[in-house]
Amino acid sequence: MANKEQIVKSKDGSLMVPDNPTIPFIEGDGIGPDIWQAARIVMDSAVQKAYGGTRRINWLEVPAGEKGFQETGTWLPDDTLDAIEKNVVAIKGPMTTPVGKGIRSLNVAIRQKLDLYACVRPVKYIDQVPSPMKHPEKIDMVVFRENTEDVYAGIEYQAGGSQAEKLRAFLNEQMGTSLQEDTALGIKPISAKNTKRLVAAAIAYDIDQNRSSVTLMHKGNIMKFTEGAYAKWGYEVSREKFGNHTITERELYDDHQGKLPEGKVLIKDRIADMLFQQVLLRPEEYDVIATPNLNGDYLSDALAAQVGGLGMAPGANIGDSCAVFEATHGTAPNYAGLDKVNPSSLILSGVMMLDYMDWRQSSALIRQALQATIKSGTVTYDLARQIEGAREVKCSEFAQSIVEHMGDR
């Protein structure tokens, strides 16, 4: 076993997790401190109950966002990035994006600087949570969103600026376009390398979790050389790396009469706008969805709305060398310090983290206890106003109720 104070990665890519790992955390801005304290209490209690004190997390706070700027004069200190990279696993609350401070988004910056190329967002209904859907129980999908490219690469130029004018002139004169004056311009990079590693991660996850399909979401009918290429490269990597495990829809119907062979993963693709309809009308047909950056941002939030909103939506950003688990919602500054908001997104992100560490006894305890707490009608204000007869509690009280329900059946 490696150093008792940190998580290290083994040479074959799997984690070696000591009994007392050091895990960096970023508390977050706005409501971050409230939901972090709630999530920490739940995670620590679950680990204690599951392992009887033989395992424990050593939490290491690292500054970023408003606290980072106050302490270091930097919104995202290099020491914070170094600590995450060194300790391999980290968790964070929501962070404010500084306006006019030179950083487009702190969340995007962390993903890009640490090459956390897969944004993984599972969406699964929890019984009793209010939903606009007639059958939300059919929703059980995992979105793999490419994190480093697409329009999120941040290559854009303001209308009327010298850079935009220079690029506009080049495109008009050299590439045959007819762009008007005062046109803002952005570049949408999508590469074979980054597409293939994202889709490969999605397929590997699908196989590991005994799921049945990976859908490539794209708008390739219009953006033929970016998103169309994304779909093409996705199929290529499925053949190159997983040829013995995957089949396409054409093979499914031509060779297997539409019945998926046991142990096979179906690789299919859907146009983005059509898929938004499908996850509403036929959600049971979709399992893991692999998508370019912007499509994945839209889709994961839309799916979250079907199972209770972003307050119930966990997420993770995972690369080859480290992973950061995070709440998927914003900082909600109007509620900061009120001990009011729903901490479930960060708690469920902690569940994902414990699964990633293979501490599954503790993560199972949290899932069960969160379900039991909601079923009992003990919920925060956002759910209480939608559940008849519910008892509204504070953020911290909701966390304590989860702890009290651990082990209940």
MIVOSE-291013 format. One record per residue (C-alpha): residue number from 1; residue in three letters; x, y, z. Coordinates in nm, 2 decimals, decimal comma, always signed. Example, Ala and Ser with C-alpha at 12.3 -4.5 7.8 and 13.67 -1.06 7.14 Angstrom:
BEGIN
<node 1; Ala; <+1,23; -0,45; +0,78>>;
<node 2; Ser; <+1,37; -0,11; +0,71>>;
This chain:
BEGIN
<node 1; Met; <+0,00; +0,00; +0,00>>;
<node 2; Ala; <+0,12; +0,35; -0,09>>;
<node 3; Asn; <+0,17; +0,65; +0,14>>;
<node 4; Lys; <-0,10; +0,64; +0,41>>;
<node 5; Glu; <-0,17; +1,01; +0,36>>;
<node 6; Gln; <-0,27; +1,02; +0,00>>;
<node 7; Ile; <-0,44; +0,84; -0,29>>;
<node 8; Val; <-0,20; +0,72; -0,56>>;
<node 9; Lys; <-0,28; +0,57; -0,89>>;
<node 10; Ser; <-0,13; +0,24; -0,98>>;
<node 11; Lys; <+0,05; +0,18; -1,31>>;
<node 12; Asp; <-0,24; +0,00; -1,47>>;
<node 13; Gly; <-0,47; +0,29; -1,42>>;
<node 14; Ser; <-0,67; +0,16; -1,12>>;
<node 15; Leu; <-0,67; +0,34; -0,79>>;
<node 16; Met; <-0,48; +0,23; -0,49>>;
<node 17; Val; <-0,67; +0,38; -0,19>>;
<node 18; Pro; <-0,52; +0,37; +0,16>>;
<node 19; Asp; <-0,75; +0,34; +0,46>>;
<node 20; Asn; <-0,69; +0,71; +0,55>>;
<node 21; Pro; <-0,66; +0,90; +0,22>>;
<node 22; Thr; <-0,61; +1,27; +0,20>>;
<node 23; Ile; <-0,88; +1,42; -0,02>>;
<node 24; Pro; <-0,87; +1,79; -0,11>>;
<node 25; Phe; <-1,19; +1,98; -0,11>>;
<node 26; Ile; <-1,30; +2,33; -0,23>>;
<node 27; Glu; <-1,58; +2,45; -0,01>>;
<node 28; Gly; <-1,72; +2,67; -0,28>>;
<node 29; Asp; <-1,89; +3,02; -0,29>>;
<node 30; Gly; <-2,23; +3,14; -0,20>>;
<node 31; Ile; <-2,42; +2,84; -0,06>>;
<node 32; Gly; <-2,10; +2,63; -0,09>>;
<node 33; Pro; <-2,01; +2,63; +0,28>>;
<node 34; Asp; <-2,37; +2,53; +0,38>>;
<node 35; Ile; <-2,39; +2,23; +0,14>>;
<node 36; Trp; <-2,03; +2,13; +0,20>>;
<node 37; Gln; <-2,07; +2,10; +0,57>>;
<node 38; Ala; <-2,39; +1,89; +0,51>>;
<node 39; Ala; <-2,22; +1,67; +0,26>>;
<node 40; Arg; <-1,91; +1,62; +0,48>>;
<node 41; Ile; <-2,12; +1,51; +0,78>>;
<node 42; Val; <-2,30; +1,25; +0,56>>;
<node 43; Met; <-1,99; +1,11; +0,40>>;
<node 44; Asp; <-1,79; +1,09; +0,73>>;
<node 45; Ser; <-2,08; +0,92; +0,90>>;
<node 46; Ala; <-2,13; +0,67; +0,62>>;
<node 47; Val; <-1,76; +0,58; +0,61>>;
<node 48; Gln; <-1,76; +0,54; +0,99>>;
<node 49; Lys; <-2,07; +0,32; +0,99>>;
<node 50; Ala; <-1,96; +0,11; +0,69>>;
<node 51; Tyr; <-1,61; +0,04; +0,81>>;
<node 52; Gly; <-1,63; +0,08; +1,19>>;
<node 53; Gly; <-1,34; +0,33; +1,21>>;
<node 54; Thr; <-1,09; +0,13; +1,01>>;
<node 55; Arg; <-1,12; +0,38; +0,72>>;
<node 56; Arg; <-1,14; +0,75; +0,74>>;
<node 57; Ile; <-1,10; +1,05; +0,50>>;
<node 58; Asn; <-0,85; +1,31; +0,59>>;
<node 59; Trp; <-1,00; +1,63; +0,44>>;
<node 60; Leu; <-0,76; +1,89; +0,30>>;
<node 61; Glu; <-0,91; +2,23; +0,22>>;
<node 62; Val; <-0,76; +2,40; -0,08>>;
<node 63; Pro; <-0,86; +2,76; -0,18>>;
<node 64; Ala; <-1,03; +2,86; -0,50>>;
<node 65; Gly; <-1,30; +3,10; -0,61>>;
<node 66; Glu; <-1,37; +3,39; -0,37>>;
<node 67; Lys; <-1,18; +3,23; -0,08>>;
<node 68; Gly; <-0,88; +3,17; -0,31>>;
<node 69; Phe; <-0,88; +3,53; -0,42>>;
<node 70; Gln; <-0,91; +3,66; -0,06>>;
<node 71; Glu; <-0,63; +3,43; +0,06>>;
<node 72; Thr; <-0,39; +3,44; -0,23>>;
<node 73; Gly; <-0,50; +3,72; -0,47>>;
<node 74; Thr; <-0,56; +3,44; -0,73>>;
<node 75; Trp; <-0,90; +3,29; -0,82>>;
<node 76; Leu; <-0,74; +2,95; -0,90>>;
<node 77; Pro; <-0,41; +2,91; -0,72>>;
<node 78; Asp; <-0,15; +2,68; -0,87>>;
<node 79; Asp; <-0,11; +2,51; -0,53>>;
<node 80; Thr; <-0,47; +2,41; -0,54>>;
<node 81; Leu; <-0,43; +2,25; -0,88>>;
<node 82; Asp; <-0,11; +2,08; -0,76>>;
<node 83; Ala; <-0,28; +1,94; -0,45>>;
<node 84; Ile; <-0,57; +1,79; -0,66>>;
<node 85; Glu; <-0,33; +1,64; -0,91>>;
<node 86; Lys; <-0,11; +1,49; -0,63>>;
<node 87; Asn; <-0,39; +1,34; -0,43>>;
<node 88; Val; <-0,58; +1,22; -0,74>>;
<node 89; Val; <-0,94; +1,25; -0,60>>;
<node 90; Ala; <-1,10; +1,58; -0,49>>;
<node 91; Ile; <-1,45; +1,73; -0,44>>;
<node 92; Lys; <-1,58; +2,08; -0,48>>;
<node 93; Gly; <-1,88; +2,30; -0,42>>;
<node 94; Pro; <-2,01; +2,56; -0,66>>;
<node 95; Met; <-1,79; +2,85; -0,75>>;
<node 96; Thr; <-1,85; +3,21; -0,86>>;
<node 97; Thr; <-1,72; +3,30; -1,21>>;
<node 98; Pro; <-1,54; +3,63; -1,17>>;
<node 99; Val; <-1,68; +3,90; -1,39>>;
<node 100; Gly; <-1,42; +4,08; -1,59>>;
<node 101; Lys; <-1,13; +3,92; -1,41>>;
<node 102; Gly; <-0,97; +3,73; -1,70>>;
<node 103; Ile; <-1,10; +3,38; -1,62>>;
<node 104; Arg; <-1,39; +3,27; -1,83>>;
<node 105; Ser; <-1,51; +3,01; -1,59>>;
<node 106; Leu; <-1,33; +2,86; -1,29>>;
<node 107; Asn; <-1,51; +2,53; -1,34>>;
<node 108; Val; <-1,39; +2,52; -1,71>>;
<node 109; Ala; <-1,04; +2,63; -1,60>>;
<node 110; Ile; <-1,01; +2,34; -1,36>>;
<node 111; Arg; <-1,12; +2,09; -1,62>>;
<node 112; Gln; <-0,89; +2,22; -1,88>>;
<node 113; Lys; <-0,58; +2,27; -1,66>>;
<node 114; Leu; <-0,61; +1,92; -1,52>>;
<node 115; Asp; <-0,72; +1,76; -1,84>>;
<node 116; Leu; <-1,04; +1,63; -1,68>>;
<node 117; Tyr; <-1,18; +1,54; -2,02>>;
<node 118; Ala; <-1,49; +1,35; -1,92>>;
<node 119; Cys; <-1,78; +1,52; -1,74>>;
<node 120; Val; <-1,98; +1,23; -1,60>>;
<node 121; Arg; <-2,34; +1,30; -1,49>>;
<node 122; Pro; <-2,56; +1,01; -1,38>>;
<node 123; Val; <-2,94; +1,09; -1,39>>;
<node 124; Lys; <-3,16; +0,85; -1,20>>;
<node 125; Tyr; <-3,49; +0,91; -1,04>>;
<node 126; Ile; <-3,52; +0,89; -0,66>>;
<node 127; Asp; <-3,86; +0,78; -0,54>>;
<node 128; Gln; <-4,09; +1,05; -0,40>>;
<node 129; Val; <-3,90; +1,34; -0,55>>;
<node 130; Pro; <-4,14; +1,56; -0,74>>;
<node 131; Ser; <-4,11; +1,53; -1,12>>;
<node 132; Pro; <-4,29; +1,68; -1,42>>;
<node 133; Met; <-4,28; +1,34; -1,58>>;
<node 134; Lys; <-4,55; +1,07; -1,57>>;
<node 135; His; <-4,30; +0,79; -1,54>>;
<node 136; Pro; <-3,97; +0,94; -1,40>>;
<node 137; Glu; <-3,88; +0,59; -1,28>>;
<node 138; Lys; <-3,78; +0,51; -1,64>>;
<node 139; Ile; <-3,50; +0,76; -1,63>>;
<node 140; Asp; <-3,16; +0,60; -1,56>>;
<node 141; Met; <-2,90; +0,75; -1,79>>;
<node 142; Val; <-2,53; +0,85; -1,76>>;
<node 143; Val; <-2,41; +1,14; -1,97>>;
<node 144; Phe; <-2,04; +1,15; -2,07>>;
<node 145; Arg; <-1,97; +1,50; -2,19>>;
<node 146; Glu; <-1,65; +1,59; -2,35>>;
<node 147; Asn; <-1,49; +1,86; -2,14>>;
<node 148; Thr; <-1,20; +2,02; -2,32>>;
<node 149; Glu; <-1,31; +2,12; -2,67>>;
<node 150; Asp; <-1,61; +2,25; -2,87>>;
<node 151; Val; <-1,72; +2,61; -2,80>>;
<node 152; Tyr; <-1,60; +2,57; -2,44>>;
<node 153; Ala; <-1,25; +2,59; -2,56>>;
<node 154; Gly; <-1,31; +2,97; -2,53>>;
<node 155; Ile; <-1,17; +3,06; -2,87>>;
<node 156; Glu; <-1,39; +3,36; -2,96>>;
<node 157; Tyr; <-1,35; +3,72; -3,06>>;
<node 158; Gln; <-1,56; +4,02; -2,99>>;
<node 159; Ala; <-1,75; +4,19; -3,27>>;
<node 160; Gly; <-1,56; +4,50; -3,40>>;
<node 161; Gly; <-1,24; +4,40; -3,23>>;
<node 162; Ser; <-0,91; +4,38; -3,42>>;
<node 163; Gln; <-0,88; +4,00; -3,37>>;
<node 164; Ala; <-1,24; +3,94; -3,50>>;
<node 165; Glu; <-1,18; +4,18; -3,80>>;
<node 166; Lys; <-0,85; +4,00; -3,88>>;
<node 167; Leu; <-1,02; +3,66; -3,87>>;
<node 168; Arg; <-1,32; +3,78; -4,06>>;
<node 169; Ala; <-1,10; +3,92; -4,34>>;
<node 170; Phe; <-0,91; +3,60; -4,36>>;
<node 171; Leu; <-1,23; +3,39; -4,39>>;
<node 172; Asn; <-1,38; +3,62; -4,64>>;
<node 173; Glu; <-1,07; +3,66; -4,86>>;
<node 174; Gln; <-0,91; +3,32; -4,83>>;
<node 175; Met; <-1,20; +3,08; -4,74>>;
<node 176; Gly; <-1,48; +3,23; -4,95>>;
<node 177; Thr; <-1,72; +3,33; -4,67>>;
<node 178; Ser; <-1,93; +3,65; -4,67>>;
<node 179; Leu; <-1,93; +3,75; -4,30>>;
<node 180; Gln; <-2,07; +4,09; -4,22>>;
<node 181; Glu; <-1,89; +4,37; -4,04>>;
<node 182; Asp; <-1,93; +4,37; -3,66>>;
<node 183; Thr; <-1,96; +3,99; -3,66>>;
<node 184; Ala; <-1,85; +3,81; -3,34>>;
<node 185; Leu; <-1,66; +3,50; -3,42>>;
<node 186; Gly; <-1,60; +3,17; -3,23>>;
<node 187; Ile; <-1,41; +2,86; -3,32>>;
<node 188; Lys; <-1,55; +2,51; -3,25>>;
<node 189; Pro; <-1,26; +2,26; -3,23>>;
<node 190; Ile; <-1,34; +1,89; -3,22>>;
<node 191; Ser; <-1,05; +1,65; -3,26>>;
<node 192; Ala; <-1,02; +1,28; -3,33>>;
<node 193; Lys; <-0,80; +1,22; -3,02>>;
<node 194; Asn; <-1,02; +1,39; -2,77>>;
<node 195; Thr; <-1,34; +1,25; -2,91>>;
<node 196; Lys; <-1,20; +0,89; -2,91>>;
<node 197; Arg; <-1,08; +0,91; -2,55>>;
<node 198; Leu; <-1,42; +1,04; -2,43>>;
<node 199; Val; <-1,62; +0,78; -2,62>>;
<node 200; Ala; <-1,38; +0,50; -2,51>>;
<node 201; Ala; <-1,44; +0,61; -2,14>>;
<node 202; Ala; <-1,81; +0,59; -2,20>>;
<node 203; Ile; <-1,80; +0,25; -2,35>>;
<node 204; Ala; <-1,56; +0,12; -2,08>>;
<node 205; Tyr; <-1,80; +0,25; -1,82>>;
<node 206; Asp; <-2,10; +0,09; -1,99>>;
<node 207; Ile; <-1,92; -0,25; -2,00>>;
<node 208; Asp; <-1,80; -0,22; -1,63>>;
<node 209; Gln; <-2,15; -0,13; -1,51>>;
<node 210; Asn; <-2,32; -0,41; -1,72>>;
<node 211; Arg; <-2,53; -0,15; -1,91>>;
<node 212; Ser; <-2,64; -0,21; -2,26>>;
<node 213; Ser; <-2,60; +0,08; -2,49>>;
<node 214; Val; <-2,39; +0,39; -2,57>>;
<node 215; Thr; <-2,55; +0,66; -2,78>>;
<node 216; Leu; <-2,34; +0,92; -2,97>>;
<node 217; Met; <-2,53; +1,25; -2,95>>;
<node 218; His; <-2,44; +1,50; -3,23>>;
<node 219; Lys; <-2,56; +1,76; -3,48>>;
<node 220; Gly; <-2,37; +1,61; -3,77>>;
<node 221; Asn; <-2,65; +1,66; -4,02>>;
<node 222; Ile; <-2,56; +2,03; -4,01>>;
<node 223; Met; <-2,21; +2,05; -3,87>>;
<node 224; Lys; <-2,07; +1,77; -4,08>>;
<node 225; Phe; <-1,70; +1,82; -4,02>>;
<node 226; Thr; <-1,71; +1,88; -3,64>>;
<node 227; Glu; <-2,01; +1,70; -3,49>>;
<node 228; Gly; <-2,04; +1,47; -3,79>>;
<node 229; Ala; <-1,68; +1,37; -3,74>>;
<node 230; Tyr; <-1,75; +1,32; -3,37>>;
<node 231; Ala; <-2,00; +1,05; -3,45>>;
<node 232; Lys; <-1,76; +0,90; -3,71>>;
<node 233; Trp; <-1,47; +0,89; -3,47>>;
<node 234; Gly; <-1,70; +0,74; -3,20>>;
<node 235; Tyr; <-1,78; +0,45; -3,41>>;
<node 236; Glu; <-1,42; +0,41; -3,51>>;
<node 237; Val; <-1,30; +0,38; -3,15>>;
<node 238; Ser; <-1,58; +0,14; -3,06>>;
<node 239; Arg; <-1,44; -0,09; -3,34>>;
<node 240; Glu; <-1,07; -0,03; -3,26>>;
<node 241; Lys; <-1,08; -0,08; -2,88>>;
<node 242; Phe; <-1,40; -0,27; -2,81>>;
<node 243; Gly; <-1,47; -0,47; -3,13>>;
<node 244; Asn; <-1,54; -0,79; -2,93>>;
<node 245; His; <-1,79; -0,62; -2,70>>;
<node 246; Thr; <-1,99; -0,38; -2,93>>;
<node 247; Ile; <-2,23; -0,40; -3,22>>;
<node 248; Thr; <-2,40; -0,12; -3,42>>;
<node 249; Glu; <-2,77; -0,09; -3,49>>;
<node 250; Arg; <-2,73; -0,21; -3,84>>;
<node 251; Glu; <-2,56; -0,52; -3,72>>;
<node 252; Leu; <-2,83; -0,56; -3,45>>;
<node 253; Tyr; <-3,10; -0,58; -3,71>>;
<node 254; Asp; <-2,92; -0,74; -4,00>>;
<node 255; Asp; <-2,75; -1,02; -3,80>>;
<node 256; His; <-2,95; -1,05; -3,48>>;
<node 257; Gln; <-3,31; -0,97; -3,57>>;
<node 258; Gly; <-3,31; -0,67; -3,34>>;
<node 259; Lys; <-3,23; -0,87; -3,03>>;
<node 260; Leu; <-2,91; -0,76; -2,84>>;
<node 261; Pro; <-2,68; -1,05; -2,79>>;
<node 262; Glu; <-2,59; -1,12; -2,43>>;
<node 263; Gly; <-2,27; -0,94; -2,32>>;
<node 264; Lys; <-2,28; -0,70; -2,61>>;
<node 265; Val; <-2,30; -0,32; -2,60>>;
<node 266; Leu; <-2,51; -0,15; -2,87>>;
<node 267; Ile; <-2,34; +0,16; -3,02>>;
<node 268; Lys; <-2,59; +0,40; -3,18>>;
<node 269; Asp; <-2,61; +0,77; -3,27>>;
<node 270; Arg; <-2,88; +1,03; -3,26>>;
<node 271; Ile; <-2,92; +1,38; -3,39>>;
<node 272; Ala; <-2,91; +1,62; -3,09>>;
<node 273; Asp; <-3,26; +1,78; -3,13>>;
<node 274; Met; <-3,42; +1,44; -3,19>>;
<node 275; Leu; <-3,25; +1,29; -2,88>>;
<node 276; Phe; <-3,40; +1,57; -2,67>>;
<node 277; Gln; <-3,74; +1,43; -2,77>>;
<node 278; Gln; <-3,64; +1,07; -2,72>>;
<node 279; Val; <-3,53; +1,11; -2,36>>;
<node 280; Leu; <-3,87; +1,25; -2,29>>;
<node 281; Leu; <-4,08; +1,01; -2,49>>;
<node 282; Arg; <-3,87; +0,68; -2,47>>;
<node 283; Pro; <-3,62; +0,73; -2,19>>;
<node 284; Glu; <-3,59; +0,35; -2,12>>;
<node 285; Glu; <-3,41; +0,32; -2,46>>;
<node 286; Tyr; <-3,12; +0,53; -2,36>>;
<node 287; Asp; <-2,85; +0,42; -2,12>>;
<node 288; Val; <-2,50; +0,59; -2,15>>;
<node 289; Ile; <-2,49; +0,90; -2,38>>;
<node 290; Ala; <-2,16; +1,03; -2,51>>;
<node 291; Thr; <-2,17; +1,39; -2,64>>;
<node 292; Pro; <-1,96; +1,69; -2,73>>;
<node 293; Asn; <-1,93; +1,96; -2,48>>;
<node 294; Leu; <-2,22; +2,20; -2,55>>;
<node 295; Asn; <-2,47; +1,93; -2,63>>;
<node 296; Gly; <-2,38; +1,76; -2,30>>;
<node 297; Asp; <-2,43; +2,07; -2,10>>;
<node 298; Tyr; <-2,78; +2,12; -2,24>>;
<node 299; Leu; <-2,88; +1,75; -2,22>>;
<node 300; Ser; <-2,76; +1,69; -1,86>>;
<node 301; Asp; <-2,95; +1,99; -1,72>>;
<node 302; Ala; <-3,26; +1,89; -1,92>>;
<node 303; Leu; <-3,24; +1,54; -1,78>>;
<node 304; Ala; <-3,19; +1,67; -1,43>>;
<node 305; Ala; <-3,51; +1,87; -1,46>>;
<node 306; Gln; <-3,69; +1,54; -1,52>>;
<node 307; Val; <-3,58; +1,39; -1,19>>;
<node 308; Gly; <-3,61; +1,68; -0,95>>;
<node 309; Gly; <-3,38; +1,96; -1,08>>;
<node 310; Leu; <-3,01; +2,05; -1,04>>;
<node 311; Gly; <-3,04; +2,02; -0,66>>;
<node 312; Met; <-3,06; +1,64; -0,71>>;
<node 313; Ala; <-2,80; +1,61; -0,99>>;
<node 314; Pro; <-2,44; +1,49; -0,91>>;
<node 315; Gly; <-2,14; +1,52; -1,14>>;
<node 316; Ala; <-1,78; +1,44; -1,18>>;
<node 317; Asn; <-1,49; +1,56; -1,40>>;
<node 318; Ile; <-1,26; +1,27; -1,47>>;
<node 319; Gly; <-0,92; +1,25; -1,65>>;
<node 320; Asp; <-0,65; +0,99; -1,68>>;
<node 321; Ser; <-0,46; +1,11; -1,37>>;
<node 322; Cys; <-0,72; +1,27; -1,14>>;
<node 323; Ala; <-1,09; +1,34; -1,08>>;
<node 324; Val; <-1,29; +1,62; -0,93>>;
<node 325; Phe; <-1,64; +1,55; -0,81>>;
<node 326; Glu; <-1,88; +1,85; -0,79>>;
<node 327; Ala; <-2,22; +1,99; -0,73>>;
<node 328; Thr; <-2,37; +2,07; -1,07>>;
<node 329; His; <-2,57; +2,38; -0,97>>;
<node 330; Gly; <-2,46; +2,74; -0,91>>;
<node 331; Thr; <-2,37; +2,94; -0,60>>;
<node 332; Ala; <-2,72; +3,09; -0,53>>;
<node 333; Pro; <-2,58; +3,39; -0,34>>;
<node 334; Asn; <-2,92; +3,50; -0,22>>;
<node 335; Tyr; <-2,93; +3,19; +0,00>>;
<node 336; Ala; <-2,57; +3,20; +0,12>>;
<node 337; Gly; <-2,54; +3,14; +0,49>>;
<node 338; Leu; <-2,91; +3,07; +0,54>>;
<node 339; Asp; <-2,87; +2,70; +0,60>>;
<node 340; Lys; <-3,16; +2,65; +0,36>>;
<node 341; Val; <-3,08; +2,49; +0,03>>;
<node 342; Asn; <-3,09; +2,12; -0,08>>;
<node 343; Pro; <-2,74; +1,96; -0,04>>;
<node 344; Ser; <-2,83; +1,65; -0,24>>;
<node 345; Ser; <-2,63; +1,74; -0,55>>;
<node 346; Leu; <-2,31; +1,76; -0,35>>;
<node 347; Ile; <-2,40; +1,46; -0,14>>;
<node 348; Leu; <-2,47; +1,24; -0,44>>;
<node 349; Ser; <-2,14; +1,37; -0,60>>;
<node 350; Gly; <-1,97; +1,24; -0,28>>;
<node 351; Val; <-2,15; +0,91; -0,35>>;
<node 352; Met; <-1,99; +0,90; -0,69>>;
<node 353; Met; <-1,65; +0,98; -0,54>>;
<node 354; Leu; <-1,69; +0,69; -0,29>>;
<node 355; Asp; <-1,78; +0,46; -0,57>>;
<node 356; Tyr; <-1,48; +0,58; -0,77>>;
<node 357; Met; <-1,26; +0,49; -0,46>>;
<node 358; Asp; <-1,43; +0,15; -0,45>>;
<node 359; Trp; <-1,57; +0,23; -0,10>>;
<node 360; Arg; <-1,90; +0,10; -0,21>>;
<node 361; Gln; <-2,04; +0,00; +0,13>>;
<node 362; Ser; <-2,04; +0,36; +0,24>>;
<node 363; Ser; <-2,18; +0,49; -0,09>>;
<node 364; Ala; <-2,46; +0,24; -0,07>>;
<node 365; Leu; <-2,55; +0,35; +0,28>>;
<node 366; Ile; <-2,59; +0,71; +0,16>>;
<node 367; Arg; <-2,81; +0,62; -0,13>>;
<node 368; Gln; <-3,03; +0,41; +0,09>>;
<node 369; Ala; <-3,05; +0,68; +0,37>>;
<node 370; Leu; <-3,12; +0,97; +0,12>>;
<node 371; Gln; <-3,40; +0,77; -0,03>>;
<node 372; Ala; <-3,54; +0,69; +0,32>>;
<node 373; Thr; <-3,52; +1,05; +0,43>>;
<node 374; Ile; <-3,71; +1,18; +0,13>>;
<node 375; Lys; <-3,96; +0,91; +0,16>>;
<node 376; Ser; <-4,02; +1,01; +0,53>>;
<node 377; Gly; <-4,12; +1,36; +0,41>>;
<node 378; Thr; <-3,82; +1,53; +0,57>>;
<node 379; Val; <-3,69; +1,76; +0,30>>;
<node 380; Thr; <-3,55; +2,11; +0,23>>;
<node 381; Tyr; <-3,77; +2,39; +0,11>>;
<node 382; Asp; <-3,74; +2,32; -0,26>>;
<node 383; Leu; <-3,90; +1,98; -0,22>>;
<node 384; Ala; <-4,12; +2,06; +0,07>>;
<node 385; Arg; <-4,32; +2,31; -0,14>>;
<node 386; Gln; <-4,40; +2,03; -0,39>>;
<node 387; Ile; <-4,46; +1,74; -0,16>>;
<node 388; Glu; <-4,79; +1,73; +0,02>>;
<node 389; Gly; <-4,75; +1,69; +0,40>>;
<node 390; Ala; <-4,37; +1,72; +0,39>>;
<node 391; Arg; <-4,18; +1,86; +0,68>>;
<node 392; Glu; <-3,94; +2,14; +0,58>>;
<node 393; Val; <-3,60; +2,13; +0,74>>;
<node 394; Lys; <-3,28; +2,32; +0,72>>;
<node 395; Cys; <-2,99; +2,21; +0,50>>;
<node 396; Ser; <-2,80; +2,09; +0,81>>;
<node 397; Glu; <-3,11; +1,91; +0,95>>;
<node 398; Phe; <-3,16; +1,73; +0,63>>;
<node 399; Ala; <-2,80; +1,60; +0,65>>;
<node 400; Gln; <-2,86; +1,49; +1,00>>;
<node 401; Ser; <-3,18; +1,31; +0,90>>;
<node 402; Ile; <-2,98; +1,12; +0,64>>;
<node 403; Val; <-2,73; +1,01; +0,90>>;
<node 404; Glu; <-3,01; +0,89; +1,13>>;
<node 405; His; <-3,16; +0,69; +0,85>>;
<node 406; Met; <-2,84; +0,50; +0,76>>;
<node 407; Gly; <-2,91; +0,13; +0,79>>;
<node 408; Asp; <-3,29; +0,17; +0,79>>;
<node 409; Arg; <-3,48; -0,07; +0,57>>;
